[in-house]
Amino acid sequence: MARVAGRLVKTVVTLCAVVFALQQLFRYIGSRSASSHRKEQDLARLDAAQRDEDATVLLVWTTVYAETKFEGYRVDYCGLGRPMCVLTHHRERQADAAAVLFFAWDTEASDMPGISSKKRRRQRDEYQEEIVKPQQHHQQQYQPWVLWSAEPPYRLSRAVVSEHIAQGHFDRSMTYRFDSDYPVPFFNGKTVEGALAPMDPPVSRRNNDVPVAWFASNCESYNGRERIVLELQRYGVKVDSYGACFANQPNVARGDIFSTVPTIRQYKFYLSLENSNCRDYVTEKLHNALVAGAVPIVVGPKQDEYRRHFLPGPNAAVFVDDFYTAKDLAEYILFLHHNDTAYMAHHAHRDNAQDRASQATRDAFADTWDEPGGQNDRRGLCMLCEEAATWRRGERVSQHETTGYPRIRPVERVERVMAIDGQCEARDKYNRGASFL
């Protein structure tokens, strides 16, 4: 009897294993089928855009932070008087693409288009030397490569990116830097709208126990910003920390990087601490604070850059680098926390009745970032789309002075934009001794 029971158990176990294997197989086949169906739909939409709207195709060779989030993205908001562009991640369409984009964070040495450096340089040189009259249609002879990055240079020093920059493989840059060929900063018209709107909720309804909030995921930053947070707490400033670093609150972030605004609205201050002090590197951290109505406590590029480009008023932020020690900074935050009149002086830019100098700063901020003419996050893609349309038609002359041939070799521009030396302050700036300076 025991022998029969043993055999029965083995049979049941075997059957369960077979059923599980079949389930996994069917699930795999189903996922492949769904993926194949999605791909067919993607390519059909791409074909329709090319056929019906004369769209220019831009191939995103890599993923973007491990996702194919730009599949089918339409650049149709530029008012260029030209057909729009459409982005795709499907490499089968490389031959149709006017340009190839490489998102630096996801670029791998083993996953680059198969072409030798020598051949690519020769093709580029032939293209730049070719004399083609504007508006004259020709088959595209050269496919430019665009290095796309939302990260500071030190995070892109991986061998593959550095190697390909050094060998001159990339023809254009698309980064947060204003001097990129196609600037794609983190600010836009929504930044202007939120930064200049009345404070909502008012200061009286903000967290009176914990004045400061912080969201961060990179806990080993280049400049050592983590020490600022620890030192503020050491000197009596309470900080609610969300995300991965020193978390004492649940991670409420969902969706994109701007989705933290509702949480920040509860606080008087927000730690807009960039992970490095690099030229033009100001991210969603400042955008979120301004839109949420919290006074940003900032670390990033030089103060004159902040005031020239990123702030709607002369007192719209508290600069960490204005204080010799963390104790001095903490005392000032606590002073503002307990003095609403002094605190609201940092929101003076939200009041339309200002002195002439403050109004000029406010107007300049709006002119810089408001759509459609400002230096907003869409403008870089519009510039790329316009120039890609000329490449597609074989036109050599660009409409943009900053990207035209032969005034400057684009390869040299990419090297300059992505360089660390001269663009970023030294590593561990806030980990040196007792002071922040």
N, C-alpha and C positions, 0 to 999 in steps of 0.2 A: 504493500500500500504506500509506504514511504517513497519507494522507487517511482511509482506512478505519479505521486504528488510532485516529486522533484522534476520529472519530465514535463509535467503540466506547467510548472513555474517557468522552466526554461523556454517552453513554447510561447507562453504569454510574453515573456521578456523579449524574445526574438520578434514576435509580432509587433510589440510596441516600438521596438527599434526600427522595424521596417516602415511602420506607419509614420514615425517621426521623420525618417529619411525622405519618405515620399512628400510629406508636408513641406519640408525644407526645399525639396526639388521644385515642387509646384510654386512655392513662394518665390524662389529664384527665377523660375521661368516667367512668373507673373510680373516681377519687378523688371526683368529684361524687356518684356513685352510693353509694359507701361513706359519704360525709358525710351524704347524704340518709337513708340507712338508719340511721345513728347518731342522727340527729335524730328520726326516727320512733320509735326505741326510747326515746329520752329523753322525748319527749312522752307516749308510752304509759305509761311508768313514773310520770310526773307525774300523768296522769289517774287511774291506779290509786291513787296515794297520796291524791289528793283524794277519790276516790269511796269507797274502802274504809277509809281511816284518818282521814277528815275533816281532812287536813293543811292547814295554812296555807301558802300559797305566798309566797316572798320572791324577788323578781326582782333578780338582780345585773346591772345594766344594762351594765357594762363588763367587760372581762377583768380578771384579777388577775395583775399582772406578765406581761401578754401571753398568759395562758392561761385557758381556761374550766375551771379546776380545781375549781370548786365546783358543777358541773352534777350535780344529783341528790343533793347533800349533805343528809343527814338530821339534823335537830336533834331527836333522840329519846332523849336521855340526861339530861333535866332533872328528871324526876319531878315535873312540874308539875300532874299531874292534869288536863291538857288534851291535846288532840290535838297531835302534833308538827308541826314545820315542815319544809319541803323547799325548797332553793334551786335556782334555775334561771337559766341565761344566755339562754334563748330569749325574745326580746322579744315574740313572738307571744302570750305569756301575761301581758302587762302588765295586761290587764283583770282577770285572776284574782288578781293579786298584792295582798297587804295592805300592802306597802311596797316601795320601790325602793332598792336599795343602789348607791352609786357608789364604786368603789375609786379614791381620789384620784389615785394615781400614773398610772392609765390613763385618766383623764377628759379628754376633748377638747371644746373649745368647739363644734366643728362636729358633735358627736355627742351632743347632749342631747335629751331628750324635747321635742317641739314644743308648748310652752305658754308664753304670755307671762308676764312677771313680775307684771304687774298682775292677771291672772286667777288666778295661783297664790296671791298674797297674799289675794285676795278669798275664794278657796275655803278657805284656812286660817282666816281670820278667822271665816267662817261656821261652820266646824266647831268652833272653840273656843268660840263663843258658843252653840252649840246645846246644849240641855238634854236629855240622854238618860239614862234611868234605867239603872243597872247591871243586867246580865243580860237586858235587853230587846233583842231582836234587830232590827236594822235593816240596810238595805243600806249598805255603806260609802260615805260621802260625800266622803272626802278620802283621798288616797294619800300618806302621808308619804315624804319622801326622807331617806335616811340616808347621811351622809358617812363612809366607812370608810377608815381609814388606819393603816398600820404604820410610817409615816415621821415624823421630827420636822418641826415646822412650817416650818423654813427650806427644806426640800425640796419643800414644797407651795405655794410662793409664786408658782407659775406663774399666769398671768393668768386662766385659766379657773376654777381653784379659788377664787382670791381674789375674783374677780368674783361668782361664784355665792354665796359666803359673804356678801359685802357686801350682795347683793340679797336675802338671806334665803331663798334657795331650799331650803336644807337644814334639816330640822326636828330632826334628831338627829345625834349623833356616835357613832362606834364606833371607838375608838382605844386605844392602850396606856395612855392617861392614866387614873388612878383616878377622876377627876371627869368622865369621859365619860359619856354617857347609858348606853352599853353598853361597859364596859371589856373589852378583849381583849388583855391583856398577854402576854408571851412565856413566862411561867412556868406550871407546872402541877404535878400530883401527881408526875410523873416527876422534876421538879426536886428536890422534897423527898426522894424515895426515894434519888436519887443523891447529894445533898449530905450526907445523914446516914449513908450507908453507910460501912463501913470502906474505907480507901484501897486501891484495886486497879488496877494492881499497886502493891506497896509502894515506898517511896522508893528502896530499894536496887536495884530493877530498872528504875528510870527512867533516861533519858538523862543520863549523867554528864559528857558532853562539851559538849553544847548544852542548856542548861537551859530555854530559853524558846521557845515556839511562837507564831505569829501567823497568822491568816487574815484577809484583807481584800480587798474588791473596789473600794471607793471610795477612790481614792488622792489625792483633792483634797478632803479633809474640811473641814467648816465650822470645826472647832476647831484644825486643824493637827496632829492626832495623829501624823502621819507623822514629824514631827521627833523625837518621843519615841523611836521605834524607831531612827532614825539615831543619836541621841545615846547611847542605851544601847550600841549597837555600838561607837561611838567610844570609850566608856570600858570596853570589854573584856567586855561581856555578849554572848555568842553567841546569835543569834536565827535559828531556822529559819522562814523566811517562805514561806507558801503563798498561793495566790491571785494577784491581779493586782499587788500592791504590793511592790516590792523582792524579788520572788520569787527564792529560791535553792533552792527545793524544788519538785517537781512538784505540780500542783494535784490533790489527791486527793479533793476534795469531790465527792460524788455525791448525787443525790436532793435531799432537802430541806435546809434550813439547819442542821439539827441533826446531819447525818451526819458531821461532822468529829470527833466525840467519840473514836472509836477511835484516831485519829492523836494527839489531844491527850493521851491516856492515857500516851504515851511520855515526856512532859515533866513537869518539876517545876512550871513556871510557864506561864501563858497570858496573853497581852496582851488583856484584855477592854476594849479601848479603843473607846468609842462615837464616832461621827463628829461628835457635838455634845454639849454639856453642857446638856441640857434637862430640865425637870421630868419625873420618872417615866420618862424614856427609858432603860430598861435592857433589852437585847435578849437574843437567844440566845447572845451572846458570854459573858455571865456564866453563864447556864444551862449551857453546854457545859463551861466550866471546872469548875464545881462538880460536875457529874455525872462528869466525867473524872478527878476527884481531883487536878487541878492548882491551885495557888494562883493566883487571878486577880489580875492587876495592873490596876487599874480606873481608868477615866476615864468620867465621866458626870454625873449630877445631884449635888446636895450630899451630903456624907457622912451627914448625919442621915437623908436619904431612903434611902440604901443600908442603913443600920443598922436603920431602922424597918421596911423592907419586904423587902429583897432579900438579906440575908445571914443565914446560920444561926448565926453566932457573932460575938462582938465582934472577933475577930482573923482572920476568914475571908477577908480580902482585904488586899492592899497598895494603898494609895491614892497615886497619883502626886502628888496635890495636897498630900500630907504632906511633900514634899521640896522644898526651895528650888531645887535645881539637879538637872539630869540626872545629874551626877556623884554627888551624894548618893544618888539613887535606885539608880544602878548599883552603888555600893558596898554598899548594903543587900542587893540581890538576890544579889550574889556572896557576901556573908557567909552568907546563908541557904543558898545552894547548897553551901557547904563546911561547914555546921554542921547536921547532921540534927536535933539536939535543938531548936535555934531554929526550923528549918523546920517541924517537926511541931507546934510551938505554933500555927501557922496552920491546923492541922487538928484542933484540940482539940474542935471542935463534933461531930466524928465519934465521940467517946468518950461513952458514956452516963454514966460516972462523972464528973460535972462539978460545979463549985460552983453555988450556987442562981441566981446572976445569969446565968451562961452557959446554964444549963438553961432559964431563962425566955426568953432570946433564941431558943434552939432551938425551944421550944414555940410561940413567937409566929410564927416563920417557918413552921412546919408548919401552924399554924392559918390563916395567910394564904393559903397556896398549895395545900394539900391538897384533893382533891375529896371530896365534892361541894359542900361549903358554902363553900369558900374563894374568894378572888379569882383563880381560875385562868382560863386562856384560854378555857374553854368557857362560863363564867358569863355573859359579855356576850351571846353568842348565845342563851343561855337567856332572858335578860332581854328581848332583842328579840323572841324567839319568843312569849313570854308576852304582851307588850304588843301585838304584831301580831295576835294572836288576838282581843284586845278591839277593835282597829280594824276587823278583818274583820267583826265582829258589830255594828259601829256603837256600841260602848260608849265613852263619853267618859272614864270614870274609870279611871285606871291603878292597878294593885296596888302600884306602886313609888313611894314618896315622892319619890325623886330625879327622876322623870320625869313626875310628874303635872301636869295642868293645874289651876288657872292659876298655881301657885306661882311659876314662873319661865318666861319665854318660851323655848322650846327654841332658837330662832334665836340668842338672845343667848348661850346656853350653847355652841353650836357656835363662835361667834366667839371666845369666851374660850378654849376648849380649843385652837383652831388658831392662836392669836396667837403671834407670836415674842417681842414685847416683854414683858419681865417673866417669861418662861418659859424662856428660853435665855440662857446667858452669851455674851459678845461673840465675834464671829468671830475666828479666828486666835489663840485664847487661848494656845496652845503655840508660837506663832511670834514671840513678843514678847521680844526681848532675850535675856539669858543665863539668865533664870530661868523657872520654870514659873508663877510667881504673877503 
